[in-house]
């Protein structure tokens, strides 16, 4: 396995569940971008499966950020900075 493969393997998979008019969602994505952290964004207004997943995690508000076995709701820049590259 080359160094780039190891780097990709170690990079956390981050998913942000949000809605288009959600200010905290926008701040969360901007902070991830600012920290150069790659992530997947899923709009739960057009993805019913994702919306049910968020509800299944126990959340009723967005953004919900999920990475591995960790998840949280709301704009949490302190947690986002832990993923800084």
C-alpha positions in Angstrom: 0.0 0.0 0.0 1.5 3.4 -1.0 1.5 6.5 1.2 -1.5 8.1 -0.6 -3.6 4.9 -0.1 -2.8 5.0 3.6 -3.7 8.7 3.8 -7.0 8.0 2.1 -7.7 5.1 4.3 -7.1 7.2 7.5 -9.2 10.1 6.3 -12.5 10.1 8.3 -15.7 9.8 6.4 -17.8 12.8 7.3 -21.4 13.3 6.4 -23.4 16.4 7.0 -27.2 16.1 6.9 -28.9 19.4 6.4 -31.5 21.6 4.7 -31.1 24.4 2.2 -32.3 27.3 4.3 -30.5 26.1 7.5 -27.9 28.8 8.6 -26.2 26.3 11.0 -25.9 23.9 8.1 -24.2 26.6 6.0 -21.8 27.5 8.8 -21.0 23.8 9.4 -20.1 23.3 5.7 -18.1 26.6 5.6 -16.1 25.6 8.6 -15.4 22.2 7.1 -14.3 23.9 3.9 -12.1 26.4 5.9 -10.4 23.5 7.6 -9.9 21.7 4.3 -11.9 18.7 5.5 -13.7 16.6 2.8 -17.3 15.6 3.5 -20.5 14.5 2.0 -23.5 16.7 2.2 -27.0 15.2 2.1 -30.1 17.4 1.8 -32.8 15.7 3.9 -35.6 17.6 2.2 -35.0 15.5 -0.9 -33.8 12.3 0.6 -36.4 10.6 2.8 -34.0 7.7 3.7 -31.5 10.2 5.0 -34.2 12.0 7.0 -35.3 8.8 8.6 -31.6 8.0 9.4 -31.2 11.3 11.2 -34.4 10.7 13.1 -33.2 7.2 14.0 -30.1 8.8 15.5 -32.4 10.7 17.8 -32.1 14.1 16.2 -35.0 16.4 15.2 -32.9 19.4 14.0 -30.1 19.8 11.5 -27.2 20.0 10.8 -26.3 16.5 11.9 -22.7 15.6 11.4 -21.8 11.9 11.4 -18.3 10.5 11.3 -17.6 6.9 12.1 -19.2 6.1 15.4 -19.5 9.8 16.4 -22.3 12.2 15.6 -23.7 15.5 16.8 -26.3 18.1 15.9 -25.7 21.8 15.5 -22.8 24.0 14.5 -19.9 22.8 16.6 -16.7 24.5 15.3 -14.6 23.0 18.1 -15.5 19.5 17.0 -14.9 20.3 13.3 -11.4 21.7 14.1 -10.4 18.3 15.4 -10.5 17.0 11.8 -8.2 19.8 10.5 -5.7 18.5 8.0 
